[in-house]
């Protein structure tokens, strides 16, 4: 499926700012959208500029699953410049999730653990929804069980419990495949197992870092939020012709923030803080790649995959990388 982003009068006619359609060329995708949105939409296309993944394109341009087509009508009274507009859909949800993590951290470690598991499960559900939109399928219960098992093991018995819970969750996923013939395709097994491992590792790591201390998890939440927001901002607010890589910007921004934090606090020693920032930045890049692969079927680095909680794709793996740094060097 190809993501179609709409602007100005096209967005108003369609009643939404983005949608997904199938097609091998821009023309096929636009034709599908025209059938869905009618004659007014077709008239609006006459003067619209076409961009594919941030580059000017024609109707004959070939597209693949996970690509993004932007249809941008001329801007009245000024030059027609293609800019990636921010998609505010789900913005309130993202803010609420971040706030719940920060607030629960200062209330109690028990509440933070519950919220961390809830956020991980919400992320899994969001991935499932995007898979459904492109016609794919995933069994969501096994990854949820893996996340809960790893988190509860970490809470009850530390690192050993975390490893046991994660292994138990993955075994449960394989048992599920045996019992449910509909889940036995190689694609389904790979997606289910991969997401279950990522979700379990993330939830368990968050709890282990929180058990280490309130301040340690605060450092992670702040740096991971900075990395995610910097990457999101460049993807959505920068001009389409920018040569900056969002992942590199996110990594460098996180490093800069960690240097400031190292001088402003004594929570972690300076080398550990820098290593932690590198782990968060690198983990975020891997998380974005994993998220885009799961959501769109192709691995992309410079644009946002579909979904409401895509901003958390990076932190999912970043939390695991940060915990390893704390475990080894903290």
C-alpha positions as CSV (number, residue, x, y, z in Angstrom):
1,X,0.0,0.0,0.0
2,X,1.1,3.6,-0.8
3,X,0.5,6.5,1.6
4,X,-1.2,9.4,-0.1
5,X,-0.9,12.8,1.7
6,X,-3.3,15.6,0.7
7,X,-3.0,19.3,1.2
8,X,-5.2,22.4,0.8
9,X,-8.4,22.0,-1.2
10,X,-7.7,18.3,-1.9
11,X,-7.6,17.6,1.9
12,X,-10.9,19.5,2.3
13,X,-12.6,17.6,-0.5
14,X,-11.4,14.2,0.8
15,X,-12.1,15.1,4.4
16,X,-8.8,13.7,5.6
17,X,-5.1,14.6,5.2
18,X,-3.8,11.1,4.4
19,X,-5.0,7.8,3.1
20,X,-3.5,4.5,1.7
21,X,-4.2,3.1,-1.7
22,X,-2.7,0.3,-3.8
23,X,-0.9,0.9,-7.1
24,X,2.4,0.4,-8.9
25,X,2.5,4.0,-10.3
26,X,1.5,7.4,-9.2
27,X,-1.3,7.4,-11.8
28,X,-2.8,4.2,-10.4
29,X,-2.8,5.5,-6.9
30,X,-4.3,8.8,-7.9
31,X,-6.9,7.0,-10.0
32,X,-7.9,5.0,-7.0
33,X,-8.2,8.1,-4.9
34,X,-10.3,9.8,-7.6
35,X,-12.8,6.9,-7.5
36,X,-13.0,7.3,-3.7
37,X,-13.3,11.1,-3.5
38,X,-15.2,12.0,-6.7
39,X,-15.3,14.7,-9.3
40,X,-14.4,17.7,-7.1
41,X,-11.2,15.9,-6.1
42,X,-10.4,15.1,-9.7
43,X,-10.8,18.8,-10.7
44,X,-8.4,19.8,-7.8
45,X,-5.8,17.5,-9.2
46,X,-5.5,19.5,-12.4
47,X,-3.1,22.1,-10.8
48,X,-1.6,20.0,-8.0
49,X,2.1,19.2,-7.9
50,X,3.2,15.6,-7.2
51,X,6.0,14.7,-4.9
52,X,7.1,11.1,-4.1
53,X,9.2,10.6,-0.9
54,X,10.1,14.3,-1.0
55,X,11.1,14.5,-4.7
56,X,9.2,16.0,-7.6
57,X,7.4,13.2,-9.6
58,X,5.1,12.6,-12.6
59,X,2.1,10.4,-12.9
60,X,4.2,7.8,-14.6
61,X,6.6,7.5,-11.6
62,X,6.7,4.0,-10.2
63,X,6.0,3.5,-6.5
64,X,6.3,0.6,-4.0
65,X,4.7,-0.3,-0.8
66,X,5.5,2.2,1.9
67,X,6.2,5.1,-0.5
68,X,4.6,8.4,0.2
69,X,2.9,10.5,-2.5
70,X,2.1,14.2,-1.7
71,X,-0.4,16.1,-3.7
72,X,0.1,19.8,-3.2
73,X,-2.1,22.4,-5.0
74,X,-0.6,25.9,-5.7
75,X,-0.5,28.2,-2.8
76,X,-2.5,31.4,-3.5
77,X,-0.5,34.6,-3.7
78,X,2.9,33.0,-3.5
79,X,5.4,30.5,-4.8
80,X,4.4,26.9,-4.8
81,X,6.9,25.3,-2.5
82,X,6.6,21.7,-1.3
83,X,6.9,21.4,2.4
84,X,6.3,18.4,4.6
85,X,3.3,19.6,6.6
86,X,3.0,18.3,10.2
87,X,0.4,15.6,10.6
88,X,-1.3,16.4,13.9
89,X,-3.4,13.3,13.8
90,X,-2.8,11.5,17.1
91,X,-0.7,14.4,18.5
92,X,-2.9,14.6,21.6
93,X,-2.5,10.9,22.1
94,X,1.3,11.1,21.8
95,X,1.4,13.9,24.4
96,X,-0.8,12.0,26.7
97,X,1.4,8.9,26.5
98,X,4.6,10.9,27.2
99,X,2.9,12.7,30.1
100,X,1.7,9.4,31.6
101,X,5.3,8.0,31.5
102,X,6.8,11.1,33.2
103,X,4.1,11.5,35.8
104,X,3.9,7.8,36.8
105,X,7.7,7.8,37.2
106,X,7.5,10.4,40.0
107,X,4.4,8.8,41.6
108,X,5.8,5.3,42.1
109,X,7.7,2.6,40.4
110,X,4.7,0.3,40.6
111,X,2.6,2.8,38.6
112,X,5.4,3.4,36.1
113,X,5.6,-0.3,35.5
114,X,1.9,-0.6,34.7
115,X,2.1,2.4,32.4
116,X,5.2,1.1,30.6
117,X,3.4,-2.2,29.9
118,X,0.3,-0.3,28.8
119,X,2.3,2.0,26.4
120,X,4.1,-1.0,24.9
121,X,0.7,-2.8,24.3
122,X,-0.7,0.4,22.8
123,X,2.2,0.6,20.4
124,X,1.7,-3.0,19.4
125,X,-2.0,-2.3,18.7
126,X,-1.1,0.7,16.6
127,X,1.3,-1.5,14.5
128,X,-1.6,-4.0,14.1
129,X,-3.9,-1.3,12.8
130,X,-1.4,-0.1,10.2
131,X,-0.9,-3.7,9.0
132,X,-4.7,-4.1,8.6
133,X,-4.8,-1.0,6.5
134,X,-2.3,-2.4,4.0
135,X,-4.1,-5.8,4.0
136,X,-1.5,-7.6,6.1
137,X,-2.3,-9.7,9.2
138,X,-0.7,-10.3,12.6
139,X,-1.7,-12.2,15.7
140,X,-1.5,-9.4,18.3
141,X,-2.2,-11.5,21.5
142,X,1.2,-13.4,21.5
143,X,3.3,-10.2,21.3
144,X,1.2,-8.7,24.1
145,X,1.8,-11.7,26.3
146,X,5.5,-11.5,25.6
147,X,5.6,-7.9,26.6
148,X,3.6,-8.6,29.8
149,X,5.7,-11.6,30.7
150,X,9.1,-9.9,30.3
151,X,7.8,-6.9,32.2
152,X,6.5,-8.9,35.1
153,X,9.6,-11.0,35.2
154,X,11.8,-7.9,35.4
155,X,9.6,-6.4,38.2
156,X,9.6,-9.6,40.3
157,X,13.1,-11.0,39.8
158,X,15.2,-8.4,38.1
159,X,17.5,-9.4,35.2
160,X,17.0,-13.1,35.6
161,X,13.2,-12.8,35.7
162,X,13.3,-10.5,32.7
163,X,15.2,-13.1,30.6
164,X,12.9,-15.9,31.8
165,X,9.8,-13.9,31.1
166,X,11.0,-12.9,27.6
167,X,11.9,-16.5,26.7
168,X,8.5,-17.7,28.1
169,X,6.7,-15.1,26.0
170,X,8.5,-16.1,22.8
171,X,7.8,-19.8,23.5
172,X,4.1,-18.9,24.0
173,X,4.2,-17.3,20.5
174,X,5.5,-20.5,18.9
175,X,2.8,-22.6,20.8
176,X,0.2,-20.2,19.4
177,X,1.4,-20.8,15.9
178,X,1.1,-24.6,16.4
179,X,-2.5,-24.3,17.8
180,X,-3.7,-21.8,15.2
181,X,-3.3,-23.0,11.6
182,X,-4.1,-19.4,10.3
183,X,-0.9,-18.1,11.9
184,X,1.5,-20.6,10.3
185,X,2.7,-18.5,7.3
186,X,6.4,-17.5,7.4
187,X,5.5,-13.8,7.2
188,X,3.1,-14.0,10.1
189,X,5.5,-16.0,12.3
190,X,8.4,-13.6,11.5
191,X,6.3,-10.5,12.2
192,X,4.7,-11.9,15.4
193,X,8.0,-13.1,16.8
194,X,9.9,-10.0,15.9
195,X,7.4,-7.6,17.4
196,X,7.0,-9.8,20.5
197,X,10.7,-9.8,21.1
198,X,11.0,-6.0,20.5
199,X,8.0,-5.3,22.8
200,X,9.1,-7.6,25.5
201,X,12.7,-6.3,25.5
202,X,11.4,-2.7,25.6
203,X,8.9,-3.2,28.4
204,X,11.4,-5.2,30.5
205,X,14.2,-2.8,29.9
206,X,12.1,0.2,30.9
207,X,11.2,-1.4,34.2
208,X,14.8,-2.6,34.9
209,X,16.0,1.0,34.4
210,X,13.2,2.3,36.7
211,X,14.2,-0.2,39.4
212,X,17.7,1.2,39.1
213,X,16.4,4.6,40.1
214,X,13.9,7.4,39.4
215,X,16.6,9.7,38.0
216,X,18.0,7.1,35.6
217,X,14.7,6.6,33.9
218,X,14.1,10.3,33.7
219,X,17.3,10.7,31.8
220,X,16.2,8.1,29.4
221,X,12.7,9.6,28.9
222,X,14.2,13.0,28.3
223,X,16.9,11.9,25.8
224,X,14.6,9.5,24.0
225,X,11.9,12.2,23.7
226,X,14.5,14.7,22.3
227,X,15.7,12.1,19.7
228,X,12.1,11.3,18.7
229,X,10.9,14.9,18.5
230,X,14.0,16.0,16.5
231,X,13.6,13.2,14.0
232,X,9.8,13.9,13.7
233,X,10.3,17.6,13.3
234,X,12.8,17.2,10.4
235,X,10.6,14.7,8.6
236,X,7.5,16.8,8.8
237,X,8.6,20.4,9.0
238,X,11.7,20.6,6.8
239,X,11.4,21.4,3.1
240,X,11.1,18.4,0.9
241,X,14.3,19.2,-0.8
242,X,16.4,19.1,2.4
243,X,19.6,17.0,2.4
244,X,19.6,16.4,6.1
245,X,19.0,12.9,7.4
246,X,16.4,12.8,10.2
247,X,18.2,9.9,12.0
248,X,21.5,11.7,12.0
249,X,19.9,14.9,13.3
250,X,18.1,12.9,16.0
251,X,21.4,11.2,17.1
252,X,23.4,14.5,17.1
253,X,20.6,16.3,19.0
254,X,20.6,13.6,21.6
255,X,24.3,13.7,22.0
256,X,24.2,17.5,22.5
257,X,21.5,17.2,25.1
258,X,23.4,14.5,26.9
259,X,26.5,16.7,27.2
260,X,24.3,19.5,28.7
261,X,22.7,17.0,31.1
262,X,26.1,15.6,32.1
263,X,27.3,19.1,33.1
264,X,24.0,20.0,34.8
265,X,23.5,16.8,36.8
266,X,25.6,14.1,38.5
267,X,23.1,11.3,37.9
268,X,25.4,9.5,35.6
269,X,29.2,9.9,35.0
270,X,30.1,11.8,31.9
271,X,31.3,8.8,29.8
272,X,28.2,6.8,30.8
273,X,25.9,9.7,29.8
274,X,27.5,9.9,26.4
275,X,27.4,6.2,25.9
276,X,23.8,6.2,26.9
277,X,23.0,9.0,24.4
278,X,24.8,7.0,21.6
279,X,22.8,3.9,22.6
280,X,19.5,5.9,22.5
281,X,20.3,7.5,19.2
282,X,21.4,4.3,17.6
283,X,18.6,2.3,19.1
284,X,16.1,4.9,17.8
285,X,17.5,4.5,14.3
286,X,17.0,0.7,14.6
287,X,13.6,1.2,16.1
288,X,12.4,3.4,13.2
289,X,13.7,0.8,10.7
290,X,11.9,-2.0,12.6
291,X,8.7,0.1,12.8
292,X,8.7,1.1,9.2
293,X,9.3,-2.5,8.1
294,X,6.5,-3.8,10.2
295,X,4.0,-1.0,9.3
296,X,4.7,-0.5,5.6
297,X,6.5,-3.7,4.5
298,X,9.7,-1.8,3.5
299,X,12.5,-0.4,5.6
300,X,12.7,3.4,5.3
301,X,14.8,5.9,7.2
302,X,14.0,9.4,5.9
303,X,10.2,9.5,6.2
304,X,7.5,8.6,8.7
305,X,5.7,5.3,8.5
306,X,1.9,5.2,8.9
307,X,0.3,5.1,12.3
308,X,-0.6,7.2,15.3
309,X,2.3,6.1,17.6
310,X,5.1,6.0,15.0
311,X,7.0,8.5,17.2
312,X,7.5,5.6,19.6
313,X,9.1,3.2,17.1
314,X,12.6,4.5,18.0
315,X,12.3,4.4,21.8
316,X,11.1,0.8,21.6
317,X,14.6,-0.4,20.8
318,X,16.4,2.6,22.4
319,X,15.2,1.6,25.9
320,X,16.8,-1.8,25.5
321,X,20.1,-0.3,24.3
322,X,20.1,2.2,27.2
323,X,19.5,-0.5,29.7
324,X,22.5,-2.4,28.4
325,X,24.7,0.6,28.9
326,X,23.4,1.1,32.4
327,X,24.0,-2.6,33.2
328,X,27.5,-2.7,31.9
329,X,28.9,0.8,32.7
330,X,26.4,2.3,35.2
